[in-house]
Amino acid sequence: MKTLVLLRHAKAETENELGDHLRALSAKGRTQAARLGELIRAETEVDTVLVSSALRTKETYRLLSAEEAEWPSGTSMDALYEAGPRELMDILGELPEDKTSVMVVGHEPTMSSLAHLLHDAKDEIAQQIRLGVPTATACVIDVPVAWSELERNSCHVRAVIRPED
């Protein structure tokens, strides 16, 4: 069984004259990100991290991994910035099978849409993620299939975690 963590970045500043790609985390976002690492570690280990090239996603991962030397260095990917759920599924499908616990730090609506697409049940978690997730929210997903075999209803979202405000 593999694990996939789909993480929406922490709260970002609302405006930036340099454009959306360069929006930094807000003070609240920096606090959220720092708390996320401990919550995610309590739920799963991570051996591979893919991070959107946007500033706010890179800052989120840098802050959540700061306290733990064992977190892997994240791989920044331009393709994750604008990827939709199907594009992200294609990216994940290219992962080698020895990557057993993968985190993607990205954006809405892709993170919750892909979690909902992969989820195999119509339960409380499905209702929680169906319309999107707030900033600094991680969907922890059990993946019983090969990365290349990801498809609708092929996995199970076992937890949705988020730091308290």
N, C-alpha and C positions, 0 to 999 in steps of 0.2 A: 504494500500500500504506500503510495506516494502522498505528499501533501503540497497543496498550492495555497498560498496566502495572497489574496488580492487586497491591496491596501490603498485606500484613497489618501492622498497627501493631507497633511495637517492644514489648518486654517491659514490662508494667505491674505496679504494685503489686497484691498479691493481695486486699487488703481495704481498704475505705474506708467509714467510717460515713456518708458522703454518698451512697453508692449507686454502682452500676456505671458509670453515665454519667460520673461525675466521678472515676473512677480515673485517677491520674497515672502517668507512666512511672516505673519503678524506676531505680536508678543504672545497672544493666546496660542497660536500655532506652534511656536517654539516650545511652550510648556506642554502642549499636547504631544508633540513628537518625542520629547524627552521621556514622557510617561509610557509611550507605546512599546518601547523595547522590552521592558519588564513584563508587560501584559502578553506580548507575543511569545516571549521566551517561556512563559508559564504554560502556554498552549502547545507549542511545537518548537523544534529546532529548524534552522534554515541553513542549507548548504549553497544556495545560489540565489542571487538577488539581481533582478532586472529593474532599472530605474529610468523613468522618462527623463529626457534631457532638460525638462523645464527646471528652473531654479528652485521652485517650491518643493518639487519631489526630491531633488538631490539634497536640499536642506533637511527635509523630513527624515530621509534615511541616515544622513550624517548624524543627526541628533538622536535618533532612536538607537543607533548602534554605538554611540560614543562610550557608553559605560561597559561594554562587553567586548573584550579583545577577540573573542571567538566568532563574532559576526563576520561573514565574508565581505570582501569589498564588492560594492555594487557595480554592475556594468551599466553605464549610461547609454541609452538608446534613443536616437531621434525618432525612430518609427513608433515608439510608445506614446509620443506626445499627441499624435492625432489618431492613433489606432482605435478602431471600433472593436466590439466584442469578437467578431469573426476574424479580423486581422490579428488580434491578440491571441486567439486560439491557434492561428497559423504559426505565429512566432513560437508559442509554447510547443507546438507540434514538431518543431525542429530541434528541441532539446534532446540531448543524449539521455538514454534510460538510466544512466548512473547518477543523474541529478534527481534525488529523491525528495527533496524538500525545497520548493522554489517560492520566492516572494517576488511579486511585481508591485512596484510603487508607481501608481499612475493616477488617473483622473476619472471623474464622473462625466458622463454616465457609464463609461466603459467598465469600471470595476464592478459595480452592482449588476449591470446588465449581463456580464459574463458569468458572474456568480449565479444569478437567477437562471440563465440559460443552461448551465451545467448541473444545477441542483436537481436531484431525482425525486423530490417529494413536494406535495402541496401542503405545507405545514406552516407553523408560526414563523419560522426563519424565512420561508419563501415570501410570506406577507411582509416581513420586515425589510427585505432587500428589493422587492418588486418595483418600488417607486424611487429607488435610489437610497444612498447612505450618506450620512453627514461626513464632514471632514474628519480625518484621523480615525477612520473605521476600517477594520480588517475583517475580511471574510476568510475563515480557515476552512479549507475544502479537502476532504479525503478523495484521492484519485486512485481508483482501483484498476485503471486501464493504462496502456502506454500513452506517452505524451502525444504521439501521432494519432491516437485513437479517440482523442477528446471529441465529444459531440454532445448534443442536447441530452439532458437527463442522465449523463454517464458518470456523475460524481455526486458527492453528498457534502453540503455545507454543514459542518459540525458545530461551528461557532461563529458568532459575529461579536467582535470585541472592540471596545472604544474606551478611552480614558474618561473618567468623570470630569465634568466641567467644574 
